[in-house]
């Protein structure tokens, strides 16, 4: 538990709002910097996110990022404690608030 907390506190990749983190992610993907894009995900999901771009066509990535952009402009919902944020349409996005004040992506 303490180790996870320390890792979370040391992680500086993310924005102060869910929308800011999504914008950073979108910009990294559009630049083709998939390693940077994967760093906006929680630690356990980074490798899987990075691998998801391997072999993906530019056409697929463009369609995918357009859906993420569209979702980022939709109203999402926070849980009662404002620790989690979710957007459900057109694609599902779940995010978590880290103890150091940044938002990380759990899944898209």
Biopython code that builds the backbone (N, CA, C, O; Angstrom):
import numpy as np
from Bio.PDB.StructureBuilder import StructureBuilder

atoms = [
    (1, "UNK", "N", (0.832, -1.202, 0.000)),
    (1, "UNK", "CA", (0.000, 0.000, 0.000)),
    (1, "UNK", "C", (0.872, 1.259, 0.000)),
    (1, "UNK", "O", (0.649, 2.173, -0.795)),
    (2, "UNK", "N", (1.857, 1.303, 0.888)),
    (2, "UNK", "CA", (2.760, 2.452, 0.982)),
    (2, "UNK", "C", (3.573, 2.614, -0.310)),
    (2, "UNK", "O", (3.808, 3.729, -0.775)),
    (3, "UNK", "N", (3.995, 1.481, -0.875)),
    (3, "UNK", "CA", (4.765, 1.518, -2.121)),
    (3, "UNK", "C", (3.930, 2.093, -3.262)),
    (3, "UNK", "O", (4.427, 2.893, -4.055)),
    (4, "UNK", "N", (2.659, 1.685, -3.348)),
    (4, "UNK", "CA", (1.758, 2.211, -4.375)),
    (4, "UNK", "C", (1.554, 3.710, -4.196)),
    (4, "UNK", "O", (1.534, 4.457, -5.174)),
    (5, "UNK", "N", (1.405, 4.149, -2.957)),
    (5, "UNK", "CA", (1.217, 5.560, -2.659)),
    (5, "UNK", "C", (2.441, 6.362, -3.098)),
    (5, "UNK", "O", (2.308, 7.420, -3.712)),
    (6, "UNK", "N", (3.635, 5.851, -2.781)),
    (6, "UNK", "CA", (4.863, 6.559, -3.152)),
    (6, "UNK", "C", (5.028, 6.632, -4.665)),
    (6, "UNK", "O", (5.472, 7.650, -5.196)),
    (7, "UNK", "N", (4.670, 5.550, -5.362)),
    (7, "UNK", "CA", (4.732, 5.558, -6.825)),
    (7, "UNK", "C", (3.761, 6.593, -7.394)),
    (7, "UNK", "O", (4.094, 7.328, -8.323)),
    (8, "UNK", "N", (2.566, 6.639, -6.825)),
    (8, "UNK", "CA", (1.562, 7.599, -7.290)),
    (8, "UNK", "C", (2.029, 9.033, -7.051)),
    (8, "UNK", "O", (1.828, 9.897, -7.905)),
    (9, "UNK", "N", (2.639, 9.291, -5.919)),
    (9, "UNK", "CA", (3.114, 10.638, -5.607)),
    (9, "UNK", "C", (4.253, 11.059, -6.541)),
    (9, "UNK", "O", (4.399, 12.243, -6.842)),
    (10, "UNK", "N", (5.048, 10.107, -6.996)),
    (10, "UNK", "CA", (6.192, 10.405, -7.863)),
    (10, "UNK", "C", (5.784, 10.548, -9.332)),
    (10, "UNK", "O", (6.562, 11.055, -10.140)),
    (11, "UNK", "N", (4.578, 10.109, -9.682)),
    (11, "UNK", "CA", (4.106, 10.135, -11.065)),
    (11, "UNK", "C", (3.605, 11.543, -11.400)),
    (11, "UNK", "O", (2.635, 12.016, -10.808)),
    (12, "UNK", "N", (4.258, 12.198, -12.333)),
    (12, "UNK", "CA", (3.891, 13.580, -12.671)),
    (12, "UNK", "C", (3.206, 13.711, -14.029)),
    (12, "UNK", "O", (2.939, 14.825, -14.478)),
    (13, "UNK", "N", (2.921, 12.596, -14.683)),
    (13, "UNK", "CA", (2.287, 12.643, -16.005)),
    (13, "UNK", "C", (0.780, 12.704, -15.866)),
    (13, "UNK", "O", (0.139, 11.708, -15.529)),
    (14, "UNK", "N", (0.218, 13.861, -16.121)),
    (14, "UNK", "CA", (-1.223, 14.036, -16.033)),
    (14, "UNK", "C", (-1.556, 15.481, -15.758)),
    (14, "UNK", "O", (-0.691, 16.286, -15.413)),
    (15, "UNK", "N", (-2.842, 15.799, -15.918)),
    (15, "UNK", "CA", (-3.293, 17.167, -15.717)),
    (15, "UNK", "C", (-4.046, 17.335, -14.418)),
    (15, "UNK", "O", (-4.319, 16.367, -13.709)),
    (16, "UNK", "N", (-4.378, 18.578, -14.115)),
    (16, "UNK", "CA", (-5.102, 18.893, -12.884)),
    (16, "UNK", "C", (-6.602, 18.634, -13.005)),
    (16, "UNK", "O", (-7.334, 18.676, -12.016)),
    (17, "UNK", "N", (-7.048, 18.363, -14.238)),
    (17, "UNK", "CA", (-8.452, 17.985, -14.476)),
    (17, "UNK", "C", (-8.455, 16.770, -15.401)),
    (17, "UNK", "O", (-7.473, 16.525, -16.101)),
    (18, "UNK", "N", (-9.545, 16.012, -15.410)),
    (18, "UNK", "CA", (-9.619, 14.884, -16.348)),
    (18, "UNK", "C", (-9.464, 15.342, -17.802)),
    (18, "UNK", "O", (-8.798, 14.684, -18.601)),
    (19, "UNK", "N", (-10.083, 16.471, -18.131)),
    (19, "UNK", "CA", (-10.021, 16.973, -19.508)),
    (19, "UNK", "C", (-8.591, 17.354, -19.900)),
    (19, "UNK", "O", (-8.176, 17.139, -21.039)),
    (20, "UNK", "N", (-7.849, 17.917, -18.958)),
    (20, "UNK", "CA", (-6.468, 18.299, -19.242)),
    (20, "UNK", "C", (-5.606, 17.063, -19.527)),
    (20, "UNK", "O", (-4.793, 17.063, -20.452)),
    (21, "UNK", "N", (-5.792, 16.019, -18.729)),
    (21, "UNK", "CA", (-5.046, 14.773, -18.973)),
    (21, "UNK", "C", (-5.411, 14.185, -20.329)),
    (21, "UNK", "O", (-4.530, 13.751, -21.073)),
    (22, "UNK", "N", (-6.692, 14.166, -20.658)),
    (22, "UNK", "CA", (-7.114, 13.635, -21.961)),
    (22, "UNK", "C", (-6.513, 14.448, -23.103)),
    (22, "UNK", "O", (-6.104, 13.881, -24.116)),
    (23, "UNK", "N", (-6.454, 15.772, -22.950)),
    (23, "UNK", "CA", (-5.870, 16.613, -23.993)),
    (23, "UNK", "C", (-4.386, 16.298, -24.170)),
    (23, "UNK", "O", (-3.892, 16.240, -25.297)),
    (24, "UNK", "N", (-3.678, 16.095, -23.064)),
    (24, "UNK", "CA", (-2.254, 15.741, -23.128)),
    (24, "UNK", "C", (-2.082, 14.401, -23.846)),
    (24, "UNK", "O", (-1.189, 14.239, -24.678)),
    (25, "UNK", "N", (-2.947, 13.452, -23.512)),
    (25, "UNK", "CA", (-2.910, 12.128, -24.141)),
    (25, "UNK", "C", (-3.155, 12.248, -25.645)),
    (25, "UNK", "O", (-2.416, 11.676, -26.446)),
    (26, "UNK", "N", (-4.188, 12.990, -26.024)),
    (26, "UNK", "CA", (-4.537, 13.177, -27.437)),
    (26, "UNK", "C", (-3.360, 13.782, -28.198)),
    (26, "UNK", "O", (-3.010, 13.312, -29.280)),
    (27, "UNK", "N", (-2.754, 14.817, -27.635)),
    (27, "UNK", "CA", (-1.624, 15.476, -28.295)),
    (27, "UNK", "C", (-0.445, 14.523, -28.478)),
    (27, "UNK", "O", (0.209, 14.540, -29.521)),
    (28, "UNK", "N", (-0.172, 13.698, -27.479)),
    (28, "UNK", "CA", (0.936, 12.736, -27.589)),
    (28, "UNK", "C", (0.664, 11.710, -28.685)),
    (28, "UNK", "O", (1.558, 11.383, -29.465)),
    (29, "UNK", "N", (-0.558, 11.204, -28.745)),
    (29, "UNK", "CA", (-0.907, 10.219, -29.776)),
    (29, "UNK", "C", (-0.816, 10.859, -31.163)),
    (29, "UNK", "O", (-0.295, 10.249, -32.096)),
    (30, "UNK", "N", (-1.320, 12.080, -31.298)),
    (30, "UNK", "CA", (-1.287, 12.751, -32.600)),
    (30, "UNK", "C", (0.146, 12.998, -33.074)),
    (30, "UNK", "O", (0.402, 13.015, -34.278)),
    (31, "UNK", "N", (1.072, 13.188, -32.150)),
    (31, "UNK", "CA", (2.478, 13.379, -32.507)),
    (31, "UNK", "C", (3.176, 12.049, -32.779)),
    (31, "UNK", "O", (4.313, 12.020, -33.252)),
    (32, "UNK", "N", (2.483, 10.942, -32.476)),
    (32, "UNK", "CA", (3.095, 9.634, -32.658)),
    (32, "UNK", "C", (3.983, 9.237, -31.489)),
    (32, "UNK", "O", (4.737, 8.269, -31.592)),
    (33, "UNK", "N", (3.909, 9.962, -30.382)),
    (33, "UNK", "CA", (4.708, 9.657, -29.195)),
    (33, "UNK", "C", (3.892, 8.740, -28.277)),
    (33, "UNK", "O", (3.338, 9.175, -27.267)),
    (34, "UNK", "N", (3.836, 7.467, -28.657)),
    (34, "UNK", "CA", (2.992, 6.515, -27.938)),
    (34, "UNK", "C", (3.550, 6.187, -26.558)),
    (34, "UNK", "O", (2.799, 5.842, -25.646)),
    (35, "UNK", "N", (4.853, 6.295, -26.409)),
    (35, "UNK", "CA", (5.439, 6.065, -25.086)),
    (35, "UNK", "C", (4.963, 7.145, -24.114)),
    (35, "UNK", "O", (4.571, 6.841, -22.987)),
    (36, "UNK", "N", (4.997, 8.385, -24.545)),
    (36, "UNK", "CA", (4.488, 9.472, -23.702)),
    (36, "UNK", "C", (2.997, 9.281, -23.441)),
    (36, "UNK", "O", (2.539, 9.438, -22.310)),
    (37, "UNK", "N", (2.245, 8.945, -24.478)),
    (37, "UNK", "CA", (0.799, 8.738, -24.332)),
    (37, "UNK", "C", (0.509, 7.674, -23.274)),
    (37, "UNK", "O", (-0.420, 7.820, -22.479)),
    (38, "UNK", "N", (1.298, 6.615, -23.268)),
    (38, "UNK", "CA", (1.061, 5.524, -22.310)),
    (38, "UNK", "C", (1.312, 5.974, -20.875)),
    (38, "UNK", "O", (0.773, 5.378, -19.943)),
    (39, "UNK", "N", (2.119, 7.013, -20.681)),
    (39, "UNK", "CA", (2.436, 7.491, -19.329)),
    (39, "UNK", "C", (1.265, 8.212, -18.665)),
    (39, "UNK", "O", (1.309, 8.477, -17.464)),
    (40, "UNK", "N", (0.229, 8.528, -19.421)),
    (40, "UNK", "CA", (-0.963, 9.153, -18.838)),
    (40, "UNK", "C", (-1.907, 8.102, -18.252)),
    (40, "UNK", "O", (-2.924, 8.435, -17.644)),
    (41, "UNK", "N", (-1.558, 6.837, -18.442)),
    (41, "UNK", "CA", (-2.329, 5.737, -17.862)),
    (41, "UNK", "C", (-1.747, 5.364, -16.495)),
    (41, "UNK", "O", (-0.583, 5.640, -16.204)),
    (42, "UNK", "N", (-2.578, 4.733, -15.666)),
    (42, "UNK", "CA", (-2.082, 4.234, -14.389)),
    (42, "UNK", "C", (-1.002, 3.191, -14.661)),
    (42, "UNK", "O", (-0.994, 2.557, -15.716)),
    (43, "UNK", "N", (-0.101, 3.019, -13.715)),
    (43, "UNK", "CA", (1.070, 2.166, -13.883)),
    (43, "UNK", "C", (0.798, 0.786, -14.441)),
    (43, "UNK", "O", (1.508, 0.325, -15.335)),
    (44, "UNK", "N", (-0.224, 0.122, -13.923)),
    (44, "UNK", "CA", (-0.511, -1.260, -14.338)),
    (44, "UNK", "C", (-0.960, -1.354, -15.787)),
    (44, "UNK", "O", (-0.891, -2.429, -16.382)),
    (45, "UNK", "N", (-1.419, -0.250, -16.367)),
    (45, "UNK", "CA", (-1.981, -0.280, -17.725)),
    (45, "UNK", "C", (-1.041, 0.288, -18.787)),
    (45, "UNK", "O", (-1.337, 0.218, -19.980)),
    (46, "UNK", "N", (0.085, 0.846, -18.361)),
    (46, "UNK", "CA", (0.974, 1.522, -19.320)),
    (46, "UNK", "C", (1.492, 0.616, -20.420)),
    (46, "UNK", "O", (1.426, 0.964, -21.599)),
    (47, "UNK", "N", (2.007, -0.543, -20.042)),
    (47, "UNK", "CA", (2.603, -1.439, -21.022)),
    (47, "UNK", "C", (1.570, -1.903, -22.039)),
    (47, "UNK", "O", (1.843, -1.946, -23.238)),
    (48, "UNK", "N", (0.384, -2.248, -21.550)),
    (48, "UNK", "CA", (-0.690, -2.697, -22.436)),
    (48, "UNK", "C", (-1.089, -1.574, -23.398)),
    (48, "UNK", "O", (-1.336, -1.822, -24.578)),
    (49, "UNK", "N", (-1.150, -0.346, -22.891)),
    (49, "UNK", "CA", (-1.489, 0.799, -23.738)),
    (49, "UNK", "C", (-0.430, 0.994, -24.830)),
    (49, "UNK", "O", (-0.763, 1.197, -25.998)),
    (50, "UNK", "N", (0.822, 0.931, -24.445)),
    (50, "UNK", "CA", (1.907, 1.104, -25.410)),
    (50, "UNK", "C", (1.847, 0.013, -26.482)),
    (50, "UNK", "O", (2.008, 0.299, -27.668)),
    (51, "UNK", "N", (1.618, -1.221, -26.069)),
    (51, "UNK", "CA", (1.534, -2.340, -27.007)),
    (51, "UNK", "C", (0.347, -2.205, -27.955)),
    (51, "UNK", "O", (0.392, -2.698, -29.082)),
    (52, "UNK", "N", (-0.719, -1.535, -27.500)),
    (52, "UNK", "CA", (-1.914, -1.418, -28.339)),
    (52, "UNK", "C", (-1.653, -0.625, -29.623)),
    (52, "UNK", "O", (-2.401, -0.751, -30.593)),
    (53, "UNK", "N", (-0.597, 0.189, -29.631)),
    (53, "UNK", "CA", (-0.275, 0.960, -30.826)),
    (53, "UNK", "C", (0.620, 0.188, -31.791)),
    (53, "UNK", "O", (0.742, 0.565, -32.956)),
    (54, "UNK", "N", (1.242, -0.884, -31.318)),
    (54, "UNK", "CA", (2.130, -1.675, -32.159)),
    (54, "UNK", "C", (1.316, -2.342, -33.268)),
    (54, "UNK", "O", (0.380, -3.097, -33.005)),
    (55, "UNK", "N", (1.683, -2.054, -34.476)),
    (55, "UNK", "CA", (0.992, -2.665, -35.610)),
    (55, "UNK", "C", (-0.307, -1.990, -36.002)),
    (55, "UNK", "O", (-0.927, -2.383, -36.991)),
    (56, "UNK", "N", (-0.736, -0.983, -35.252)),
    (56, "UNK", "CA", (-1.979, -0.285, -35.590)),
    (56, "UNK", "C", (-1.729, 0.617, -36.798)),
    (56, "UNK", "O", (-0.682, 1.257, -36.901)),
    (57, "UNK", "N", (-2.692, 0.659, -37.701)),
    (57, "UNK", "CA", (-2.547, 1.509, -38.881)),
    (57, "UNK", "C", (-2.809, 2.962, -38.500)),
    (57, "UNK", "O", (-3.475, 3.251, -37.507)),
    (58, "UNK", "N", (-2.271, 3.864, -39.309)),
    (58, "UNK", "CA", (-2.516, 5.299, -39.076)),
    (58, "UNK", "C", (-4.008, 5.600, -39.170)),
    (58, "UNK", "O", (-4.527, 6.444, -38.439)),
    (59, "UNK", "N", (-4.686, 4.912, -40.065)),
    (59, "UNK", "CA", (-6.132, 5.112, -40.223)),
    (59, "UNK", "C", (-6.871, 4.717, -38.941)),
    (59, "UNK", "O", (-7.763, 5.434, -38.487)),
    (60, "UNK", "N", (-6.496, 3.576, -38.364)),
    (60, "UNK", "CA", (-7.123, 3.129, -37.119)),
    (60, "UNK", "C", (-6.859, 4.133, -35.995)),
    (60, "UNK", "O", (-7.771, 4.493, -35.251)),
    (61, "UNK", "N", (-5.612, 4.581, -35.878)),
    (61, "UNK", "CA", (-5.239, 5.511, -34.809)),
    (61, "UNK", "C", (-5.998, 6.828, -34.968)),
    (61, "UNK", "O", (-6.437, 7.416, -33.980)),
    (62, "UNK", "N", (-6.151, 7.286, -36.202)),
    (62, "UNK", "CA", (-6.883, 8.534, -36.446)),
    (62, "UNK", "C", (-8.346, 8.393, -36.023)),
    (62, "UNK", "O", (-8.894, 9.286, -35.377)),
    (63, "UNK", "N", (-8.974, 7.283, -36.384)),
    (63, "UNK", "CA", (-10.380, 7.066, -35.992)),
    (63, "UNK", "C", (-10.502, 6.969, -34.472)),
    (63, "UNK", "O", (-11.412, 7.536, -33.868)),
    (64, "UNK", "N", (-9.573, 6.245, -33.874)),
    (64, "UNK", "CA", (-9.567, 6.070, -32.417)),
    (64, "UNK", "C", (-9.425, 7.420, -31.711)),
    (64, "UNK", "O", (-10.186, 7.724, -30.793)),
    (65, "UNK", "N", (-8.455, 8.226, -32.138)),
    (65, "UNK", "CA", (-8.200, 9.486, -31.447)),
    (65, "UNK", "C", (-9.353, 10.465, -31.676)),
    (65, "UNK", "O", (-9.631, 11.300, -30.815)),
    (66, "UNK", "N", (-10.026, 10.373, -32.823)),
    (66, "UNK", "CA", (-11.206, 11.214, -33.043)),
    (66, "UNK", "C", (-12.326, 10.865, -32.070)),
    (66, "UNK", "O", (-13.034, 11.754, -31.597)),
    (67, "UNK", "N", (-12.491, 9.579, -31.767)),
    (67, "UNK", "CA", (-13.483, 9.169, -30.773)),
    (67, "UNK", "C", (-13.096, 9.668, -29.375)),
    (67, "UNK", "O", (-13.955, 10.106, -28.610)),
    (68, "UNK", "N", (-11.808, 9.600, -29.047)),
    (68, "UNK", "CA", (-11.342, 10.096, -27.752)),
    (68, "UNK", "C", (-11.589, 11.602, -27.659)),
    (68, "UNK", "O", (-12.031, 12.102, -26.624)),
    (69, "UNK", "N", (-11.300, 12.325, -28.752)),
    (69, "UNK", "CA", (-11.541, 13.782, -28.774)),
    (69, "UNK", "C", (-13.016, 14.086, -28.548)),
    (69, "UNK", "O", (-13.373, 14.942, -27.740)),
    (70, "UNK", "N", (-13.867, 13.364, -29.281)),
    (70, "UNK", "CA", (-15.310, 13.576, -29.151)),
    (70, "UNK", "C", (-15.755, 13.306, -27.717)),
    (70, "UNK", "O", (-16.544, 14.066, -27.155)),
    (71, "UNK", "N", (-15.257, 12.242, -27.134)),
    (71, "UNK", "CA", (-15.608, 11.909, -25.748)),
    (71, "UNK", "C", (-15.115, 12.977, -24.782)),
    (71, "UNK", "O", (-15.797, 13.294, -23.807)),
    (72, "UNK", "N", (-13.934, 13.535, -25.044)),
    (72, "UNK", "CA", (-13.350, 14.508, -24.120)),
    (72, "UNK", "C", (-14.172, 15.787, -24.023)),
    (72, "UNK", "O", (-14.029, 16.550, -23.068)),
    (73, "UNK", "N", (-15.038, 16.023, -25.017)),
    (73, "UNK", "CA", (-15.885, 17.217, -25.005)),
    (73, "UNK", "C", (-17.259, 16.951, -24.383)),
    (73, "UNK", "O", (-18.074, 17.865, -24.252)),
    (74, "UNK", "N", (-17.507, 15.715, -24.009)),
    (74, "UNK", "CA", (-18.785, 15.353, -23.385)),
    (74, "UNK", "C", (-18.707, 15.570, -21.880)),
    (74, "UNK", "O", (-17.625, 15.583, -21.293)),
    (75, "UNK", "N", (-19.857, 15.736, -21.279)),
    (75, "UNK", "CA", (-19.905, 15.844, -19.821)),
    (75, "UNK", "C", (-19.721, 14.456, -19.228)),
    (75, "UNK", "O", (-20.422, 13.510, -19.587)),
    (76, "UNK", "N", (-18.784, 14.356, -18.332)),
    (76, "UNK", "CA", (-18.571, 13.107, -17.623)),
    (76, "UNK", "C", (-19.185, 13.193, -16.245)),
    (76, "UNK", "O", (-19.789, 14.202, -15.881)),
    (77, "UNK", "N", (-19.029, 12.134, -15.486)),
    (77, "UNK", "CA", (-19.560, 12.136, -14.121)),
    (77, "UNK", "C", (-18.463, 11.741, -13.142)),
    (77, "UNK", "O", (-17.618, 10.892, -13.425)),
    (78, "UNK", "N", (-18.507, 12.383, -11.987)),
    (78, "UNK", "CA", (-17.594, 12.072, -10.895)),
    (78, "UNK", "C", (-18.313, 11.164, -9.913)),
    (78, "UNK", "O", (-19.539, 11.206, -9.805)),
    (79, "UNK", "N", (-17.550, 10.340, -9.194)),
    (79, "UNK", "CA", (-18.150, 9.586, -8.105)),
    (79, "UNK", "C", (-18.354, 10.567, -6.939)),
    (79, "UNK", "O", (-17.939, 11.723, -7.019)),
    (80, "UNK", "N", (-18.985, 10.108, -5.875)),
    (80, "UNK", "CA", (-19.314, 10.989, -4.747)),
    (80, "UNK", "C", (-18.088, 11.630, -4.117)),
    (80, "UNK", "O", (-18.146, 12.774, -3.667)),
    (81, "UNK", "N", (-16.982, 10.904, -4.082)),
    (81, "UNK", "CA", (-15.768, 11.423, -3.440)),
    (81, "UNK", "C", (-14.877, 12.206, -4.409)),
    (81, "UNK", "O", (-13.810, 12.684, -4.023)),
    (82, "UNK", "N", (-15.315, 12.337, -5.665)),
    (82, "UNK", "CA", (-14.546, 13.022, -6.721)),
    (82, "UNK", "C", (-13.173, 12.393, -6.941)),
    (82, "UNK", "O", (-12.208, 13.075, -7.288)),
    (83, "UNK", "N", (-13.105, 11.087, -6.734)),
    (83, "UNK", "CA", (-11.852, 10.362, -6.946)),
    (83, "UNK", "C", (-11.820, 9.694, -8.317)),
    (83, "UNK", "O", (-10.747, 9.446, -8.868)),
    (84, "UNK", "N", (-12.988, 9.409, -8.858)),
    (84, "UNK", "CA", (-13.103, 8.767, -10.171)),
    (84, "UNK", "C", (-13.934, 9.631, -11.098)),
    (84, "UNK", "O", (-14.844, 10.335, -10.662)),
    (85, "UNK", "N", (-13.610, 9.572, -12.390)),
    (85, "UNK", "CA", (-14.333, 10.329, -13.409)),
    (85, "UNK", "C", (-14.594, 9.396, -14.577)),
    (85, "UNK", "O", (-13.708, 8.641, -14.979)),
    (86, "UNK", "N", (-15.803, 9.440, -15.126)),
    (86, "UNK", "CA", (-16.167, 8.547, -16.236)),
    (86, "UNK", "C", (-16.894, 9.312, -17.330)),
    (86, "UNK", "O", (-17.697, 10.207, -17.065)),
    (87, "UNK", "N", (-16.594, 8.938, -18.553)),
    (87, "UNK", "CA", (-17.329, 9.391, -19.736)),
    (87, "UNK", "C", (-17.790, 8.111, -20.420)),
    (87, "UNK", "O", (-17.011, 7.167, -20.555)),
    (88, "UNK", "N", (-19.045, 8.068, -20.852)),
    (88, "UNK", "CA", (-19.563, 6.825, -21.413)),
    (88, "UNK", "C", (-19.810, 6.838, -22.915)),
    (88, "UNK", "O", (-19.931, 5.770, -23.515)),
    (89, "UNK", "N", (-19.888, 8.012, -23.546)),
    (89, "UNK", "CA", (-20.184, 8.064, -24.975)),
    (89, "UNK", "C", (-19.273, 9.070, -25.656)),
    (89, "UNK", "O", (-18.918, 10.065, -25.024)),
    (90, "UNK", "N", (-18.880, 8.875, -26.889)),
    (90, "UNK", "CA", (-19.155, 7.702, -27.719)),
    (90, "UNK", "C", (-18.321, 6.478, -27.329)),
    (90, "UNK", "O", (-18.650, 5.356, -27.715)),
    (91, "UNK", "N", (-17.245, 6.688, -26.566)),
    (91, "UNK", "CA", (-16.511, 5.531, -26.043)),
    (91, "UNK", "C", (-16.333, 5.732, -24.540)),
    (91, "UNK", "O", (-16.366, 6.857, -24.043)),
    (92, "UNK", "N", (-16.148, 4.637, -23.837)),
    (92, "UNK", "CA", (-15.991, 4.707, -22.395)),
    (92, "UNK", "C", (-14.575, 5.090, -21.984)),
    (92, "UNK", "O", (-13.597, 4.539, -22.489)),
    (93, "UNK", "N", (-14.484, 6.032, -21.068)),
    (93, "UNK", "CA", (-13.197, 6.452, -20.512)),
    (93, "UNK", "C", (-13.363, 6.507, -18.992)),
    (93, "UNK", "O", (-14.310, 7.105, -18.480)),
    (94, "UNK", "N", (-12.430, 5.877, -18.282)),
    (94, "UNK", "CA", (-12.442, 5.940, -16.817)),
    (94, "UNK", "C", (-11.118, 6.509, -16.338)),
    (94, "UNK", "O", (-10.052, 6.164, -16.848)),
    (95, "UNK", "N", (-11.209, 7.396, -15.340)),
    (95, "UNK", "CA", (-10.008, 8.053, -14.825)),
    (95, "UNK", "C", (-10.025, 8.057, -13.305)),
    (95, "UNK", "O", (-11.069, 7.879, -12.678)),
    (96, "UNK", "N", (-8.842, 8.263, -12.724)),
    (96, "UNK", "CA", (-8.702, 8.286, -11.270)),
    (96, "UNK", "C", (-7.855, 9.496, -10.860)),
    (96, "UNK", "O", (-6.927, 9.894, -11.563)),
    (97, "UNK", "N", (-8.202, 10.066, -9.704)),
    (97, "UNK", "CA", (-7.473, 11.198, -9.147)),
    (97, "UNK", "C", (-6.376, 10.672, -8.231)),
    (97, "UNK", "O", (-6.650, 9.976, -7.253)),
    (98, "UNK", "N", (-5.124, 11.014, -8.560)),
    (98, "UNK", "CA", (-3.978, 10.566, -7.763)),
    (98, "UNK", "C", (-3.766, 11.500, -6.566)),
    (98, "UNK", "O", (-4.158, 12.666, -6.613)),
    (99, "UNK", "N", (-3.159, 10.999, -5.513)),
    (99, "UNK", "CA", (-2.974, 11.814, -4.295)),
    (99, "UNK", "C", (-2.086, 13.041, -4.492)),
    (99, "UNK", "O", (-2.101, 13.947, -3.658)),
    (100, "UNK", "N", (-1.318, 13.089, -5.573)),
    (100, "UNK", "CA", (-0.468, 14.249, -5.826)),
    (100, "UNK", "C", (-1.178, 15.324, -6.653)),
    (100, "UNK", "O", (-0.558, 16.307, -7.060)),
    (101, "UNK", "N", (-2.479, 15.135, -6.900)),
    (101, "UNK", "CA", (-3.272, 16.172, -7.552)),
    (101, "UNK", "C", (-3.416, 16.061, -9.051)),
    (101, "UNK", "O", (-3.889, 17.001, -9.691)),
    (102, "UNK", "N", (-3.018, 14.926, -9.642)),
    (102, "UNK", "CA", (-3.188, 14.762, -11.089)),
    (102, "UNK", "C", (-4.183, 13.647, -11.402)),
    (102, "UNK", "O", (-4.418, 12.755, -10.587)),
    (103, "UNK", "N", (-4.755, 13.717, -12.584)),
    (103, "UNK", "CA", (-5.692, 12.706, -13.064)),
    (103, "UNK", "C", (-4.968, 11.753, -14.005)),
    (103, "UNK", "O", (-4.200, 12.180, -14.867)),
    (104, "UNK", "N", (-5.222, 10.457, -13.832)),
    (104, "UNK", "CA", (-4.628, 9.407, -14.669)),
    (104, "UNK", "C", (-5.761, 8.639, -15.356)),
    (104, "UNK", "O", (-6.877, 8.559, -14.843)),
    (105, "UNK", "N", (-5.452, 8.085, -16.514)),
    (105, "UNK", "CA", (-6.423, 7.274, -17.252)),
    (105, "UNK", "C", (-6.342, 5.829, -16.759)),
    (105, "UNK", "O", (-5.260, 5.247, -16.680)),
    (106, "UNK", "N", (-7.495, 5.265, -16.430)),
    (106, "UNK", "CA", (-7.564, 3.850, -16.057)),
    (106, "UNK", "C", (-7.763, 3.025, -17.325)),
    (106, "UNK", "O", (-7.081, 2.027, -17.558)),
    (107, "UNK", "N", (-8.723, 3.477, -18.140)),
    (107, "UNK", "CA", (-8.985, 2.753, -19.390)),
    (107, "UNK", "C", (-9.733, 3.630, -20.375)),
    (107, "UNK", "O", (-10.456, 4.555, -20.006)),
    (108, "UNK", "N", (-9.533, 3.305, -21.632)),
    (108, "UNK", "CA", (-10.297, 3.930, -22.727)),
    (108, "UNK", "C", (-10.847, 2.780, -23.543)),
    (108, "UNK", "O", (-11.537, 3.004, -24.538)),
]
sb = StructureBuilder()
sb.init_structure("model")
sb.init_model(0)
sb.init_chain("A")
sb.init_seg("    ")
for serial, (resi, resn, name, xyz) in enumerate(atoms, 1):
    if name == "N":
        sb.init_residue(resn, " ", resi, " ")
    sb.init_atom(name, np.array(xyz, "f"), 0.0, 1.0, " ", f" {name:<3s}", serial, name[0])
structure = sb.get_structure()
